[in-house]
């Protein structure tokens, strides 16, 4: 599954020391919103595709963002060094000692969703980078393998891509919102991210991108077949901070909360 964003008018669990499967992100060219300028930041496994207002796109700005990505990754690795097992844990852990904001976000999101903290890493990274970019551009889109950080004063369309023949050309309409949003998607049938479920796609929206990421992973783990959709939605709507969710599996689809299809 892939998610992409365009205008109408940025792993799930993955250790930083694990080599990830190469995945050509051909959808990125199609995802571009015509009113934004795009650049890519790659640092080891971190691969962000970022859209901003044209005036912000300068060489020094890109270097600053790249340096921040390195800093955020270093914070995660430093915490792992001081607390071995953090990266590889598949269950929530308690915070021990001081933790950088990105790490604290991951731990909190994992505790709310009962998964390991790395299940929130992509969303947590996008949150930290998005906050920095928002100081320079009022329009921000960060895409990271299906997880999106979005801050926009315009209505945007998030296109959802799966291998499911029953649901083609499906998208979410995201109207202007007073806060940035995390729109994160997990799949049990596509991509390299760890999932214990069989859903074609599970998308979760939250004001906290780290929570959206973790909740999408946790919800996806609960979906083995179409009969699990109702119970899955009942679970996710009780996760504090989740605004909406969409589940696609086989020939069935279920949604709850702030979900508008287009």
C-alpha positions in Angstrom: 0.0 0.0 0.0 1.1 3.5 -0.7 -0.4 6.8 0.2 0.1 10.0 -1.7 -1.1 13.5 -1.5 -2.1 16.1 -4.1 -4.0 19.4 -4.0 -7.7 19.7 -5.0 -7.7 23.5 -5.2 5.9 12.1 5.1 8.0 2.3 8.9 6.2 0.9 10.9 8.5 -1.3 12.9 12.0 -1.4 11.5 15.3 -1.4 13.3 17.8 1.3 12.2 20.4 -1.4 12.1 18.5 -3.7 9.8 18.9 -3.5 6.0 15.5 -2.8 4.5 14.3 -4.2 1.2 14.6 -1.7 -1.7 11.3 -0.3 -2.7 11.1 2.0 -5.8 8.7 4.7 -4.8 7.4 5.4 -8.3 4.2 6.9 -6.9 6.1 10.0 -5.7 6.1 11.6 -9.1 2.3 11.3 -9.3 1.8 12.5 -5.7 3.1 16.0 -6.3 0.7 18.9 -5.5 1.1 21.5 -8.3 1.3 24.4 -5.8 4.3 23.0 -3.9 8.0 22.4 -4.6 9.5 19.1 -3.6 12.8 17.7 -2.4 14.0 14.4 -1.0 16.0 13.7 2.1 17.8 10.3 2.4 19.7 9.3 5.5 20.3 5.5 5.8 16.8 3.9 6.0 15.1 7.3 6.4 13.7 8.5 3.1 11.5 11.6 3.2 9.8 13.2 0.2 8.9 16.8 1.3 6.7 19.4 -0.3 6.9 23.1 0.7 6.0 26.5 -0.7 8.5 27.5 -3.4 10.0 30.4 -1.5 11.3 28.1 1.2 13.1 25.7 -1.2 16.7 26.9 -0.9 20.0 25.0 -0.6 20.6 26.1 3.0 17.1 25.1 4.0 17.5 21.6 2.6 20.9 21.2 4.4 19.2 22.3 7.6 16.5 19.7 7.2 19.0 17.0 6.4 21.0 17.9 9.5 17.8 17.7 11.6 17.1 14.2 10.2 20.6 13.1 11.2 20.0 14.6 14.7 16.7 12.8 15.2 18.2 9.5 14.1 21.1 10.0 16.5 18.7 10.6 19.3 17.0 7.3 18.7 20.3 5.4 18.5 21.6 7.2 21.6 18.5 6.0 23.5 19.0 2.5 22.3 22.7 2.6 23.4 21.6 3.6 26.9 18.6 1.3 26.9 19.4 -1.8 24.9 16.3 -3.5 23.3 14.4 -0.3 22.6 14.7 -0.6 18.9 13.8 -4.3 18.7 11.0 -4.4 21.2 7.6 -5.5 19.9 5.8 -4.5 23.1 5.5 -1.2 24.9 8.4 -0.2 27.2 8.6 2.4 30.0 10.8 5.4 29.5 14.0 5.2 31.4 15.9 8.4 32.2 15.9 11.3 29.8 14.6 10.9 26.3 14.6 13.2 23.3 11.1 14.3 22.2 11.1 11.9 19.2 11.8 9.0 21.5 9.3 10.1 24.1 6.6 10.4 21.3 7.4 6.8 20.2 7.2 5.4 23.7 3.9 7.2 24.5 2.3 6.1 21.1 3.4 2.5 21.7 1.9 2.5 25.2 -1.4 3.8 23.8 -1.5 1.1 21.1 0.3 -1.9 22.8 3.0 -2.3 20.2 6.7 -1.7 20.2 8.0 1.9 20.0 9.5 1.5 16.5 6.0 1.1 15.3 5.8 4.8 15.6 9.2 5.8 14.3 8.1 7.1 10.8 5.3 9.2 12.2 7.5 10.5 15.0 10.3 11.5 12.6 7.8 13.2 10.3 6.4 15.1 13.3 9.7 16.5 14.4 10.8 17.4 10.8 7.4 18.8 10.0 7.5 21.1 13.0 10.8 22.6 11.9 9.7 23.0 8.3 6.4 24.7 9.4 8.5 27.6 10.7 9.5 28.3 7.1 6.5 27.2 5.0 2.8 27.3 5.9 2.2 24.4 3.5 4.0 21.2 4.4 3.7 17.6 3.1 6.1 14.9 4.2 5.7 11.4 2.8 7.6 8.4 4.1 6.5 5.1 2.6 2.8 5.5 3.2 3.0 7.8 6.2 2.1 11.4 5.7 2.6 14.6 7.8 0.2 17.3 6.4 -0.1 20.9 7.4 -2.2 22.8 4.9 -4.7 25.6 4.6 -6.1 24.0 1.4 -8.2 20.9 0.8 -5.9 18.0 -0.1 -6.6 14.6 -1.6 -4.7 11.6 -0.2 -4.8 8.8 -2.8 -4.6 5.3 -1.4 -2.9 2.6 -3.5 -3.4 -1.1 -2.8 -3.2 -4.3 -4.8 -6.9 -4.7 -4.1 -8.9 -4.8 -7.4 -12.1 -3.9 -5.6 -10.9 -0.5 -4.5 -9.2 1.5 -7.3 -8.7 5.2 -7.5 -9.7 5.6 -3.8 -8.7 8.7 -1.9 -9.3 10.7 1.3 -10.4 14.3 1.2 -8.5 16.2 4.0 -10.0 19.6 4.6 -8.1 22.5 6.1 -7.5 21.9 9.8 -6.1 24.1 12.5 -3.3 21.6 13.4 -1.0 19.4 11.4 -2.2 15.9 10.9 -0.6 12.5 10.6 -2.2 10.3 8.0 -0.6 6.9 8.3 -1.2 3.6 6.5 -0.2 0.0 7.3 -0.6 -3.0 5.0 -0.3 -6.7 5.6 -0.1 -7.5 1.9 2.3 -4.8 0.6 5.6 -3.3 1.6 8.5 -4.2 3.9 7.0 -3.1 7.2 6.2 -5.7 9.9 2.5 -6.6 10.2 0.8 -9.5 11.8 -2.4 -8.9 9.9 -3.8 -9.4 6.4 -5.5 -6.1 5.7 -4.8 -4.6 2.2 -4.6 -1.2 3.9 -5.4 0.4 7.3 -5.2 4.2 7.5 -5.4 6.2 10.7 -5.6 10.0 11.2 -4.5 11.8 14.3 -3.1 15.2 15.3 -0.1 13.3 16.5 1.7 11.6 13.5 3.5 9.2 15.9 0.2 8.0 17.3 -1.3 7.7 13.8 1.6 5.5 12.8 1.5 3.3 15.8 -2.3 3.0 15.7 -2.3 2.1 12.0 0.3 -0.7 12.7 -1.7 -1.9 15.8 -5.0 -1.8 14.0 -3.5 -3.6 11.0 -2.3 -6.4 13.2 -5.9 -7.0 14.3 -7.3 -7.5 10.8 -6.9 -11.1 9.6 -10.0 -11.1 7.3 -13.1 -9.0 6.6 -14.9 -10.3 9.6 -12.4 -8.4 11.8 -13.3 -4.9 10.5 -16.1 -4.1 13.0 -14.0 -5.1 16.0 -11.0 -3.3 14.6 -12.9 0.0 14.3 -14.4 -0.5 17.8 -10.8 -0.9 19.1 -9.3 2.1 17.3 -12.0 4.6 18.2 -11.2 4.0 21.8 -7.5 5.0 21.3 -7.2 8.6 22.7 -6.1 11.0 20.1 -7.3 9.1 17.0 -9.6 11.1 14.7 -10.5 8.5 12.2 -9.7 5.2 10.5 -10.3 3.3 7.3 -9.8 -0.4 6.8 -9.7 -2.3 3.4 -9.6 -6.0 3.3 -10.7 -8.4 0.5 -13.9 -6.9 -1.0 -14.9 -5.1 2.2 -14.2 -1.6 3.6 -15.0 0.0 6.9 -14.5 3.5 8.3 -15.0 5.5 11.4 -14.5 9.1 12.4 -13.0 11.9 10.3 -13.0 9.9 7.0 -14.3 11.5 3.8 -13.7 9.4 0.6 -13.2 11.1 -2.7 
